[in-house]
Amino acid sequence: MKRAITAALAVLAVVWFFCPASHPRGVARDFNAFYCAGRAVSAGVDPYRAEPLGTCERAPKKAGFYTVPAGVTLPAPLPPYDLAVFATIGKLPYEVATGLWIVLILASLAATVEAIHRLTQLPRSVLLLVFGPIDGWSAIFLGEIAPVAVASLSVAMLAMREGHPRLSAALLGLSLCEPHVGIAPVLAMFACIPRTRPTIALSMLALIAVSFVSVGTATTFEYVRNVLPAHAVSEIASTRQLSLTALLHTLGVRDANALMLGSLSYVAMLLVGLVTARRLAARDPDDPLVIAAPAAFVLLGGVFIHSIQMPAAFPAALVAYTRVSGRLRTVLGAAIVIIATPWMSFLAFGIIVPCIAFVSGALAIRLLDARPRVAFAVGIAAACYVYGLQLGLATGGPYPGPLSLPPIAPHDLAEVNWGENIRALSTVDRTIFDFARLPEWLSIAMIAIGLWFAARTSEPRVERATVRLRIGASR
């Protein structure tokens, strides 16, 4: 298997070297917005308004870095305590800050892989194949913050399994850098593990204090009251969205109803996660699934979910995978492999995406105990599916160049202009993007169903004791 992994990585390196079309076009897309919002905070202006955020984003960058097109402002819908960090990073030159952020993403990926390896005893190689394509490759391309949330959740799970619940609670607070992902495990810990409540309360007070100090009380409330709803509205028609709201929009449901049903689904899945956490905690309060399972459940449905958040489901799915057997293990393994493939990257990365799909699909499912022929067939199927998406896009309608959007109103929220941009792009080859989203919709549903049944059948105390005995014997 090591030879297969080495050969696969060599093939990817050759494709990368000899095929310039496989290189990402414009690195650190979202980081550009985060960096500029941080600079706005440092300047004492509202980071959620279209200006001066847009002017900073459209400033020329060195070759390889993403520059926002003329007439567009990319929002930075992060909570104020996140922007306080970017205010510090924003004092650095853009290229230096981007390089530092990429190092943070790689460090987060390494921490995630190591923590889940210690929790599950699965090989680091398979975990890297599971987390690497989205939590590493796509995250670097986008300059995203999601890997930090996944790493904090993973390390918090390890601390919890090792009997350090207060340390786990403190680490879990970092997952709130992605609030719609982090709120579920935080609430689960608060509800199920009483001794962690003081630590969680102090963490929340610290985040609120940082928000008030960095952007002020008015802007903090503006974020909750105005920015979050506006961003949800602006992204309803996005062909990259994976939320229930986006799915309902695709099916022709009115936007207001799609938003309401998406919000209700988030609450419903949060409650399902909390009920599951209570059941697990009743058997074993140190079970890491107590905090991991709710983070996975809230990714099914909701109002605003992208593929970059999907790795937050992997920690729970992988832990559950090691505890169950038979058909349930097959379902979880298949769902993990499917969702680990970067289907939504087919537009940005060119010919290397089918290669990545083949490698991640074939090697990951092989390492999850499938027969070689099955693994090869899965890899070929994944590569063909992605190549079919690329071929469909190439033979479809012409992808638009610069869009004709209404003039940017400087004092509007950035989401106003962004929503116009999303709606202008949403009708272009929409069916192809729907097919790109289909595997992720199906796989996150499979993970949620698998976790529900795994929580009813697995025995965490026995599992953890077995792992500890195995570790002791190896020493």
PANU-956242 format. One record per residue (C-alpha): residue in three letters; x, y, z; chain. Coordinates in nm, 4 decimals. Layout:
% PANU-956242
REC   residu          u          v          w   chaine
REC      Ala          X          Y          Z        A
...
% end
This chain:
% PANU-956242
REC   residu          u          v          w   chaine
REC      Met     0.0000     0.0000     0.0000        A
REC      Lys     0.2872     0.2381     0.0683        A
REC      Arg     0.4052     0.1780    -0.2882        A
REC      Ala     0.0585     0.2561    -0.4199        A
REC      Ile     0.0437     0.5809    -0.2233        A
REC      Thr     0.3938     0.6807    -0.3418        A
REC      Ala     0.3040     0.6019    -0.7035        A
REC      Ala    -0.0213     0.7980    -0.6791        A
REC      Leu     0.1514     1.1024    -0.5323        A
REC      Ala     0.4146     1.0793    -0.8057        A
REC      Val     0.1431     1.0812    -1.0726        A
REC      Leu    -0.0172     1.3885    -0.9176        A
REC      Ala     0.3217     1.5617    -0.9056        A
REC      Val     0.3833     1.4857    -1.2744        A
REC      Val     0.0389     1.6192    -1.3718        A
REC      Trp     0.1025     1.9299    -1.1652        A
REC      Phe     0.4445     1.9914    -1.3210        A
REC      Phe     0.3608     1.9277    -1.6862        A
REC      Cys     0.0044     2.0592    -1.6964        A
REC      Pro    -0.0191     2.4291    -1.6040        A
REC      Ala    -0.3972     2.4071    -1.6490        A
REC      Ser    -0.4057     2.2002    -1.3287        A
REC      His    -0.2773     2.4908    -1.1200        A
REC      Pro    -0.5429     2.6807    -0.9232        A
REC      Arg    -0.6442     3.0129    -1.0738        A
REC      Gly    -0.6170     3.2707    -0.7979        A
REC      Val    -0.5077     3.1377    -0.4591        A
REC      Ala    -0.6567     3.2543    -0.1277        A
REC      Arg    -0.9899     3.3800    -0.2601        A
REC      Asp    -1.1745     3.4032     0.0707        A
REC      Phe    -0.8618     3.5003     0.2606        A
REC      Asn    -0.8497     3.8144     0.0467        A
REC      Ala    -1.1835     3.9201     0.1997        A
REC      Phe    -1.0815     3.8201     0.5532        A
REC      Tyr    -0.7524     4.0097     0.5244        A
REC      Cys    -0.9259     4.3238     0.3989        A
REC      Ala    -1.1939     4.3022     0.6689        A
REC      Gly    -0.9141     4.2825     0.9246        A
REC      Arg    -0.7582     4.5968     0.7781        A
REC      Ala    -1.0973     4.7690     0.8022        A
REC      Val    -1.1159     4.6771     1.1716        A
REC      Ser    -0.7672     4.8221     1.2253        A
REC      Ala    -0.8771     5.1418     1.0505        A
REC      Gly    -1.1811     5.1708     1.2786        A
REC      Val    -1.4413     5.1328     1.0035        A
REC      Asp    -1.7244     4.8810     0.9613        A
REC      Pro    -1.5760     4.5615     0.8105        A
REC      Tyr    -1.9160     4.4408     0.6899        A
REC      Arg    -1.9885     4.7341     0.4574        A
REC      Ala    -1.9119     4.7292     0.0849        A
REC      Glu    -1.6471     4.9981     0.1234        A
REC      Pro    -1.3601     5.0250     0.1955        A
REC      Leu    -1.3707     4.6422     0.1936        A
REC      Gly    -1.4161     4.6168    -0.1839        A
REC      Thr    -1.1430     4.8655    -0.2710        A
REC      Cys    -0.8929     4.6656    -0.0663        A
REC      Glu    -1.0039     4.3354    -0.2270        A
REC      Arg    -0.9686     4.4733    -0.5791        A
REC      Ala    -0.6160     4.6057    -0.5195        A
REC      Pro    -0.3670     4.4396    -0.7616        A
REC      Lys    -0.1970     4.1277    -0.6261        A
REC      Lys     0.1123     3.9415    -0.7356        A
REC      Ala     0.0718     3.6660    -0.9933        A
REC      Gly    -0.1080     3.3614    -0.8568        A
REC      Phe    -0.3116     3.5452    -0.5918        A
REC      Tyr    -0.6815     3.6113    -0.6329        A
REC      Thr    -0.8042     3.9630    -0.7029        A
REC      Val    -1.1765     4.0376    -0.6821        A
REC      Pro    -1.3162     4.1480    -1.0211        A
REC      Ala    -1.4146     4.5089    -1.0822        A
REC      Gly    -1.7633     4.5924    -0.9617        A
REC      Val    -1.7746     4.3097    -0.7035        A
REC      Thr    -1.7275     4.3071    -0.3267        A
REC      Leu    -1.6704     3.9704    -0.1578        A
REC      Pro    -1.8208     3.9688     0.1953        A
REC      Ala    -1.6318     3.8581     0.5042        A
REC      Pro    -1.9214     3.7153     0.7115        A
REC      Leu    -1.7019     3.6076     1.0025        A
REC      Pro    -1.7873     3.6975     1.3633        A
REC      Pro    -1.6096     3.9998     1.5088        A
REC      Tyr    -1.3776     3.7903     1.7274        A
REC      Asp    -1.2449     3.6235     1.4099        A
REC      Leu    -1.1877     3.9614     1.2490        A
REC      Ala    -0.9890     4.0684     1.5560        A
REC      Val    -0.7340     3.8017     1.4579        A
REC      Phe    -0.7340     3.9194     1.0975        A
REC      Ala    -0.6826     4.2752     1.2172        A
REC      Thr    -0.3455     4.1590     1.3501        A
REC      Ile    -0.2665     3.9563     1.0364        A
REC      Gly    -0.3728     4.2534     0.8235        A
REC      Lys    -0.0764     4.4553     0.9488        A
REC      Leu     0.1519     4.2248     0.7464        A
REC      Pro     0.2117     4.2570     0.3708        A
REC      Tyr    -0.0512     4.0581     0.1810        A
REC      Glu     0.1864     3.7920     0.0441        A
REC      Val     0.3426     3.7354     0.3867        A
REC      Ala     0.0023     3.7159     0.5536        A
REC      Thr    -0.1205     3.4657     0.2945        A
REC      Gly     0.1870     3.2479     0.3437        A
REC      Leu     0.1350     3.2562     0.7210        A
REC      Trp    -0.2296     3.1551     0.6771        A
REC      Ile    -0.1335     2.8616     0.4531        A
REC      Val     0.1070     2.7433     0.7240        A
REC      Leu    -0.1804     2.7625     0.9753        A
REC      Ile    -0.4023     2.5539     0.7453        A
REC      Leu    -0.1318     2.2875     0.7098        A
REC      Ala    -0.0703     2.2871     1.0863        A
REC      Ser    -0.4459     2.2478     1.1447        A
REC      Leu    -0.4575     1.9574     0.8993        A
REC      Ala    -0.1628     1.7881     1.0737        A
REC      Ala    -0.3248     1.8334     1.4166        A
REC      Thr    -0.6528     1.6893     1.2876        A
REC      Val    -0.4883     1.3837     1.1339        A
REC      Glu    -0.2821     1.3121     1.4459        A
REC      Ala    -0.5762     1.3551     1.6852        A
REC      Ile    -0.8071     1.1294     1.4840        A
REC      His    -0.5268     0.8745     1.4432        A
REC      Arg    -0.4913     0.8524     1.8219        A
REC      Leu    -0.8666     0.8259     1.8639        A
REC      Thr    -0.9280     0.5585     1.6007        A
REC      Gln    -0.5914     0.3870     1.5401        A
REC      Leu    -0.6601     0.4273     1.1671        A
REC      Pro    -0.3407     0.4786     0.9636        A
REC      Arg    -0.2318     0.8384     0.9200        A
REC      Ser    -0.2138     0.7724     0.5463        A
REC      Val    -0.5865     0.6985     0.5183        A
REC      Leu    -0.6712     0.9970     0.7361        A
REC      Leu    -0.4595     1.2228     0.5179        A
REC      Leu    -0.6439     1.0901     0.2118        A
REC      Val    -0.9762     1.1596     0.3836        A
REC      Phe    -0.9004     1.5092     0.5154        A
REC      Gly    -0.6382     1.6247     0.2654        A
REC      Pro    -0.8393     1.7002    -0.0520        A
REC      Ile    -1.0875     1.9412     0.1106        A
REC      Asp    -0.9420     2.0327     0.4506        A
REC      Gly    -0.5991     2.0794     0.2921        A
REC      Trp    -0.5971     2.1341    -0.0842        A
REC      Ser    -0.9279     2.3193    -0.1239        A
REC      Ala    -0.8772     2.5122     0.1995        A
REC      Ile    -0.5398     2.6419     0.0797        A
REC      Phe    -0.6868     2.7392    -0.2546        A
REC      Leu    -0.9650     2.9331    -0.0816        A
REC      Gly    -0.7622     3.0534     0.2182        A
REC      Glu    -1.0434     2.9285     0.4408        A
REC      Ile    -1.0825     2.9200     0.8185        A
REC      Ala    -1.2733     2.5903     0.8386        A
REC      Pro    -0.9611     2.3700     0.9000        A
REC      Val    -0.9041     2.5551     1.2278        A
REC      Ala    -1.2552     2.4614     1.3428        A
REC      Val    -1.2073     2.0961     1.2402        A
REC      Ala    -0.8697     2.0807     1.4173        A
REC      Ser    -1.0073     2.2319     1.7377        A
REC      Leu    -1.2953     1.9813     1.7362        A
REC      Ser    -1.0580     1.6883     1.6731        A
REC      Val    -0.8082     1.7850     1.9432        A
REC      Ala    -1.0949     1.8565     2.1858        A
REC      Met    -1.2234     1.5028     2.1209        A
REC      Leu    -0.8817     1.3601     2.2059        A
REC      Ala    -0.8597     1.5650     2.5269        A
REC      Met    -1.2058     1.4432     2.6214        A
REC      Arg    -1.1172     1.0791     2.5591        A
REC      Glu    -0.8046     1.1202     2.7718        A
REC      Gly    -1.0128     1.2489     3.0648        A
REC      His    -0.9479     1.6248     3.0385        A
REC      Pro    -1.2984     1.7700     2.9903        A
REC      Arg    -1.2105     2.1284     3.0886        A
REC      Leu    -0.9203     2.1371     2.8449        A
REC      Ser    -1.1561     1.9907     2.5864        A
REC      Ala    -1.4088     2.2680     2.6555        A
REC      Ala    -1.1431     2.5372     2.6140        A
REC      Leu    -1.0240     2.3850     2.2852        A
REC      Leu    -1.3803     2.3480     2.1625        A
REC      Gly    -1.4287     2.7216     2.1959        A
REC      Leu    -1.1954     2.7642     1.8985        A
REC      Ser    -1.4417     2.5751     1.6783        A
REC      Leu    -1.6694     2.8790     1.7030        A
REC      Cys    -1.4494     3.0456     1.4429        A
REC      Glu    -1.7111     2.8718     1.2206        A
REC      Pro    -2.0193     2.9462     1.4344        A
REC      His    -2.2759     2.7349     1.2474        A
REC      Val    -2.0456     2.4326     1.2912        A
REC      Gly    -1.9029     2.5049     1.6375        A
REC      Ile    -2.2249     2.5915     1.8184        A
REC      Ala    -2.3484     2.2299     1.8053        A
REC      Pro    -2.0561     2.0633     1.9894        A
REC      Val    -2.0348     2.3514     2.2360        A
REC      Leu    -2.4041     2.3191     2.3255        A
REC      Ala    -2.3699     1.9409     2.3495        A
REC      Met    -2.0814     1.9687     2.5935        A
REC      Phe    -2.2632     2.2338     2.7977        A
REC      Ala    -2.5784     2.0202     2.8182        A
REC      Cys    -2.4176     1.6806     2.8775        A
REC      Ile    -2.1049     1.7459     3.0854        A
REC      Pro    -2.1888     1.9819     3.3760        A
REC      Arg    -1.8321     2.0171     3.5016        A
REC      Thr    -1.7329     2.1909     3.1786        A
REC      Arg    -1.9960     2.4641     3.2056        A
REC      Pro    -1.7784     2.7226     3.3863        A
REC      Thr    -1.5052     2.6828     3.1233        A
REC      Ile    -1.7565     2.7156     2.8388        A
REC      Ala    -1.9143     3.0218     3.0000        A
REC      Leu    -1.5746     3.1886     3.0403        A
REC      Ser    -1.4882     3.1086     2.6786        A
REC      Met    -1.8133     3.2665     2.5563        A
REC      Leu    -1.7576     3.5754     2.7690        A
REC      Ala    -1.4042     3.6046     2.6309        A
REC      Leu    -1.5294     3.5882     2.2698        A
REC      Ile    -1.7963     3.8494     2.3396        A
REC      Ala    -1.5416     4.0769     2.5082        A
REC      Val    -1.2998     4.0442     2.2158        A
REC      Ser    -1.5845     4.1312     1.9762        A
REC      Phe    -1.6855     4.4414     2.1706        A
REC      Val    -1.3277     4.5622     2.2041        A
REC      Ser    -1.2331     4.4975     1.8394        A
REC      Val    -1.5330     4.6383     1.6494        A
REC      Gly    -1.7580     4.7931     1.9149        A
REC      Thr    -2.0985     4.7009     2.0519        A
REC      Ala    -2.2976     4.8418     1.7588        A
REC      Thr    -2.1054     4.6481     1.4923        A
REC      Thr    -2.1164     4.3291     1.7001        A
REC      Phe    -2.4955     4.3478     1.7168        A
REC      Glu    -2.5034     4.4434     1.3493        A
REC      Tyr    -2.3284     4.1156     1.2692        A
REC      Val    -2.5908     3.9086     1.4513        A
REC      Arg    -2.8945     4.1153     1.3552        A
REC      Asn    -2.8136     4.2129     0.9945        A
REC      Val    -2.5056     4.0452     0.8469        A
REC      Leu    -2.5954     3.6804     0.9108        A
REC      Pro    -2.9506     3.7073     0.7671        A
REC      Ala    -2.8242     3.9147     0.4724        A
REC      His    -2.5545     3.6622     0.3908        A
REC      Ala    -2.8030     3.3761     0.3996        A
REC      Val    -3.0259     3.5662     0.1533        A
REC      Ser    -2.7334     3.6528    -0.0753        A
REC      Glu    -2.6284     3.2868    -0.1079        A
REC      Ile    -2.9683     3.1233    -0.1671        A
REC      Ala    -2.9094     3.0866    -0.5414        A
REC      Ser    -2.5439     2.9810    -0.5139        A
REC      Thr    -2.4631     2.6721    -0.7180        A
REC      Arg    -2.1859     2.5885    -0.4652        A
REC      Gln    -2.4150     2.5725    -0.1639        A
REC      Leu    -2.5008     2.2393     0.0017        A
REC      Ser    -2.7684     2.3569     0.2453        A
REC      Leu    -3.1331     2.2531     0.2442        A
REC      Thr    -3.2200     2.6125     0.1560        A
REC      Ala    -3.0087     2.5906    -0.1602        A
REC      Leu    -3.1570     2.2516    -0.2481        A
REC      Leu    -3.5108     2.3839    -0.2084        A
REC      His    -3.4253     2.6844    -0.4258        A
REC      Thr    -3.3017     2.4428    -0.6926        A
REC      Leu    -3.6344     2.2580    -0.6695        A
REC      Gly    -3.8267     2.5819    -0.7250        A
REC      Val    -3.9373     2.6638    -0.3684        A
REC      Arg    -3.9862     3.0348    -0.2945        A
REC      Asp    -3.6822     3.1927    -0.1306        A
REC      Ala    -3.8650     3.2973     0.1862        A
REC      Asn    -3.9971     2.9461     0.2359        A
REC      Ala    -3.6586     2.7924     0.1527        A
REC      Leu    -3.4945     3.0110     0.4189        A
REC      Met    -3.7575     2.9228     0.6785        A
REC      Leu    -3.7368     2.5495     0.6106        A
REC      Gly    -3.3575     2.5613     0.6079        A
REC      Ser    -3.3567     2.7342     0.9459        A
REC      Leu    -3.6053     2.4863     1.0887        A
REC      Ser    -3.3977     2.1963     0.9581        A
REC      Tyr    -3.0876     2.3351     1.1300        A
REC      Val    -3.2733     2.3533     1.4615        A
REC      Ala    -3.4159     2.0047     1.4086        A
REC      Met    -3.0771     1.8499     1.3313        A
REC      Leu    -2.9225     2.0364     1.6248        A
REC      Leu    -3.1852     1.8778     1.8508        A
REC      Val    -3.1170     1.5358     1.6983        A
REC      Gly    -2.7479     1.5898     1.7711        A
REC      Leu    -2.8174     1.6912     2.1303        A
REC      Val    -3.0452     1.3905     2.1891        A
REC      Thr    -2.7738     1.1637     2.0482        A
REC      Ala    -2.5127     1.3330     2.2673        A
REC      Arg    -2.7279     1.2820     2.5778        A
REC      Arg    -2.7658     0.9120     2.4982        A
REC      Leu    -2.3909     0.8719     2.4516        A
REC      Ala    -2.3024     1.0735     2.7612        A
REC      Ala    -2.5365     0.8613     2.9736        A
REC      Arg    -2.3250     0.5573     2.8865        A
REC      Asp    -1.9869     0.7318     2.8928        A
REC      Pro    -1.9380     1.1046     2.9650        A
REC      Asp    -1.5853     1.0874     2.8193        A
REC      Asp    -1.7006     0.9538     2.4828        A
REC      Pro    -1.5663     1.1917     2.2126        A
REC      Leu    -1.8775     1.1297     2.0014        A
REC      Val    -2.0703     1.3370     2.2577        A
REC      Ile    -1.9270     1.6498     2.0974        A
REC      Ala    -1.8427     1.5166     1.7511        A
REC      Ala    -2.1821     1.3747     1.6518        A
REC      Pro    -2.3779     1.7054     1.6826        A
REC      Ala    -2.1185     1.8795     1.4631        A
REC      Ala    -2.1900     1.6233     1.1913        A
REC      Phe    -2.5691     1.6308     1.2238        A
REC      Val    -2.6002     2.0081     1.1687        A
REC      Leu    -2.4284     1.9740     0.8307        A
REC      Leu    -2.7417     1.7985     0.6997        A
REC      Gly    -2.9871     2.0692     0.5985        A
REC      Gly    -2.9435     2.4235     0.7237        A
REC      Val    -2.9235     2.7588     0.5498        A
REC      Phe    -2.5556     2.8059     0.4668        A
REC      Ile    -2.3273     2.5063     0.4137        A
REC      His    -2.0400     2.4703     0.1678        A
REC      Ser    -1.8167     2.1722     0.0939        A
REC      Ile    -1.5332     2.3350     0.2905        A
REC      Gln    -1.7345     2.2750     0.6118        A
REC      Met    -1.8008     1.9067     0.5347        A
REC      Pro    -1.4771     1.7752     0.6969        A
REC      Ala    -1.6354     1.8677     1.0314        A
REC      Ala    -1.8415     1.5488     0.9863        A
REC      Phe    -1.5335     1.3277     0.9467        A
REC      Pro    -1.4226     1.3079     1.3147        A
REC      Ala    -1.7557     1.1611     1.4231        A
REC      Ala    -1.7894     0.9411     1.1157        A
REC      Leu    -1.4388     0.7965     1.1527        A
REC      Val    -1.4775     0.7246     1.5254        A
REC      Ala    -1.8113     0.5573     1.4606        A
REC      Tyr    -1.6605     0.3629     1.1693        A
REC      Thr    -1.4083     0.1981     1.4018        A
REC      Arg    -1.6813     0.0897     1.6461        A
REC      Val    -1.9375    -0.0723     1.4195        A
REC      Ser    -1.9339    -0.3659     1.1813        A
REC      Gly    -2.1280    -0.5170     0.8956        A
REC      Arg    -2.3545    -0.3109     0.6736        A
REC      Leu    -2.3393    -0.0028     0.8962        A
REC      Arg    -1.9594     0.0022     0.8697        A
REC      Thr    -1.9878    -0.0235     0.4901        A
REC      Val    -2.2341     0.2658     0.4759        A
REC      Leu    -2.0139     0.4902     0.6905        A
REC      Gly    -1.6982     0.3976     0.4988        A
REC      Ala    -1.8611     0.4657     0.1625        A
REC      Ala    -2.0025     0.7985     0.2821        A
REC      Ile    -1.6623     0.9102     0.4151        A
REC      Val    -1.4895     0.8271     0.0865        A
REC      Ile    -1.7576     0.9966    -0.1241        A
REC      Ile    -1.7634     1.3193     0.0737        A
REC      Ala    -1.3821     1.3330     0.0927        A
REC      Thr    -1.3620     1.3692    -0.2866        A
REC      Pro    -1.3472     1.7380    -0.3920        A
REC      Trp    -1.6418     1.7258    -0.6337        A
REC      Met    -1.7004     2.0994    -0.6193        A
REC      Ser    -1.3410     2.1779    -0.7225        A
REC      Phe    -1.3914     2.0560    -1.0790        A
REC      Leu    -1.4218     2.4132    -1.2100        A
REC      Ala    -1.1096     2.5591    -1.0493        A
REC      Phe    -0.8396     2.2917    -1.0706        A
REC      Gly    -0.8658     2.1524    -1.4225        A
REC      Ile    -0.7368     1.8083    -1.5177        A
REC      Ile    -0.5771     1.7357    -1.1814        A
REC      Val    -0.9207     1.7018    -1.0168        A
REC      Pro    -1.0086     1.3703    -1.1875        A
REC      Cys    -0.6631     1.2462    -1.0815        A
REC      Ile    -0.7264     1.3521    -0.7223        A
REC      Ala    -1.0710     1.1908    -0.7376        A
REC      Phe    -0.9169     0.8628    -0.8534        A
REC      Val    -0.6428     0.8677    -0.5899        A
REC      Ser    -0.8625     0.9681    -0.2971        A
REC      Gly    -1.1417     0.7321    -0.3986        A
REC      Ala    -0.9308     0.4253    -0.4791        A
REC      Leu    -0.6699     0.4476    -0.2047        A
REC      Ala    -0.9054     0.5567     0.0718        A
REC      Ile    -1.1540     0.2783     0.0083        A
REC      Arg    -0.8665     0.0291    -0.0265        A
REC      Leu    -0.7300     0.1361     0.3102        A
REC      Leu    -1.0810     0.0914     0.4473        A
REC      Asp    -1.0490    -0.2803     0.3689        A
REC      Ala    -1.2069    -0.2981     0.0225        A
REC      Arg    -1.0654    -0.5473    -0.2302        A
REC      Pro    -0.8140    -0.4073    -0.4843        A
REC      Arg    -1.0532    -0.4506    -0.7773        A
REC      Val    -1.3300    -0.2687    -0.5908        A
REC      Ala    -1.0908     0.0122    -0.4963        A
REC      Phe    -0.9742     0.0495    -0.8571        A
REC      Ala    -1.3327     0.0536    -0.9837        A
REC      Val    -1.4306     0.3173    -0.7265        A
REC      Gly    -1.1336     0.5340    -0.8270        A
REC      Ile    -1.2191     0.5067    -1.1972        A
REC      Ala    -1.5849     0.5872    -1.1286        A
REC      Ala    -1.4914     0.8962    -0.9247        A
REC      Ala    -1.2474     1.0191    -1.1912        A
REC      Cys    -1.5000     0.9651    -1.4716        A
REC      Tyr    -1.7725     1.1457    -1.2769        A
REC      Val    -1.5532     1.4532    -1.2226        A
REC      Tyr    -1.4279     1.4478    -1.5815        A
REC      Gly    -1.7885     1.4286    -1.6967        A
REC      Leu    -1.8633     1.7448    -1.4984        A
REC      Gln    -1.5680     1.9214    -1.6604        A
REC      Leu    -1.6681     1.8029    -2.0072        A
REC      Gly    -2.0252     1.9159    -1.9514        A
REC      Leu    -1.9062     2.2593    -1.8431        A
REC      Ala    -1.6723     2.2869    -2.1429        A
REC      Thr    -1.9457     2.1965    -2.3917        A
REC      Gly    -2.2209     2.3970    -2.2219        A
REC      Gly    -2.3052     2.7626    -2.2491        A
REC      Pro    -2.0185     3.0142    -2.2399        A
REC      Tyr    -1.9142     3.1000    -1.8880        A
REC      Pro    -1.9639     3.4757    -1.8437        A
REC      Gly    -1.6809     3.7221    -1.8324        A
REC      Pro    -1.7163     4.0476    -1.6364        A
REC      Leu    -2.0752     4.0829    -1.5196        A
REC      Ser    -2.2864     4.3945    -1.5533        A
REC      Leu    -2.3930     4.4562    -1.1942        A
REC      Pro    -2.5609     4.7580    -1.0328        A
REC      Pro    -2.3158     5.0154    -0.8949        A
REC      Ile    -2.1813     4.9384    -0.5494        A
REC      Ala    -2.3356     5.1512    -0.2750        A
REC      Pro    -2.0477     5.2075    -0.0302        A
REC      His    -2.2651     5.2055     0.2829        A
REC      Asp    -2.4590     4.8911     0.1921        A
REC      Leu    -2.3653     4.5605     0.3455        A
REC      Ala    -2.1261     4.3773     0.1161        A
REC      Glu    -2.3917     4.1051     0.0813        A
REC      Val    -2.6100     4.3352    -0.1319        A
REC      Asn    -2.3585     4.3450    -0.4169        A
REC      Trp    -2.2550     3.9832    -0.3576        A
REC      Gly    -2.6151     3.8669    -0.3879        A
REC      Glu    -2.6424     4.0377    -0.7271        A
REC      Asn    -2.3249     3.8601    -0.8358        A
REC      Ile    -2.4514     3.5208    -0.7153        A
REC      Arg    -2.7851     3.5606    -0.8901        A
REC      Ala    -2.6142     3.6605    -1.2153        A
REC      Leu    -2.3998     3.3443    -1.2070        A
REC      Ser    -2.6641     3.1062    -1.0739        A
REC      Thr    -2.8273     3.0302    -1.4082        A
REC      Val    -2.5042     2.9336    -1.5875        A
REC      Asp    -2.4759     2.5548    -1.6327        A
REC      Arg    -2.6749     2.5039    -1.3128        A
REC      Thr    -2.7546     2.1405    -1.3896        A
REC      Ile    -2.3837     2.0529    -1.3999        A
REC      Phe    -2.3286     2.2071    -1.0577        A
REC      Asp    -2.6318     2.0195    -0.9258        A
REC      Phe    -2.4671     1.6938    -1.0344        A
REC      Ala    -2.1469     1.8074    -0.8593        A
REC      Arg    -2.3417     1.8643    -0.5383        A
REC      Leu    -2.5395     1.5403    -0.5554        A
REC      Pro    -2.2663     1.3088    -0.4097        A
REC      Glu    -2.2165     1.5400    -0.1127        A
REC      Trp    -2.5889     1.5694    -0.0432        A
REC      Leu    -2.6214     1.1912    -0.0442        A
REC      Ser    -2.3072     1.1217     0.1585        A
REC      Ile    -2.3804     1.3667     0.4412        A
REC      Ala    -2.7255     1.2071     0.4715        A
REC      Met    -2.5578     0.8636     0.4871        A
REC      Ile    -2.3219     0.9868     0.7607        A
REC      Ala    -2.6101     1.1287     0.9657        A
REC      Ile    -2.8067     0.8035     0.9373        A
REC      Gly    -2.4964     0.5982     1.0155        A
REC      Leu    -2.4186     0.8066     1.3236        A
REC      Trp    -2.7743     0.7739     1.4521        A
REC      Phe    -2.7580     0.3951     1.4395        A
REC      Ala    -2.3939     0.3823     1.5563        A
REC      Ala    -2.4884     0.5773     1.8694        A
REC      Arg    -2.7465     0.3097     1.9467        A
REC      Thr    -2.5220     0.0090     1.8890        A
REC      Ser    -2.1593     0.0992     1.9676        A
REC      Glu    -2.0011     0.0492     2.3089        A
REC      Pro    -1.7608     0.3391     2.3700        A
REC      Arg    -1.6289     0.2204     2.7081        A
REC      Val    -1.5309    -0.1169     2.5687        A
REC      Glu    -1.3823     0.0452     2.2592        A
REC      Arg    -1.1688     0.2878     2.4582        A
REC      Ala    -1.0531     0.0183     2.6989        A
REC      Thr    -0.9537    -0.2031     2.4060        A
REC      Val    -0.7541     0.0795     2.2496        A
REC      Arg    -0.5735     0.1496     2.5773        A
REC      Leu    -0.4888    -0.2179     2.6263        A
REC      Arg    -0.3563    -0.2282     2.2679        A
REC      Ile    -0.1405     0.0777     2.3311        A
REC      Gly    -0.0131    -0.0669     2.6592        A
REC      Ala     0.0746    -0.3981     2.4949        A
REC      Ser     0.2659    -0.2193     2.2160        A
REC      Arg     0.4767    -0.0438     2.4742        A
% end
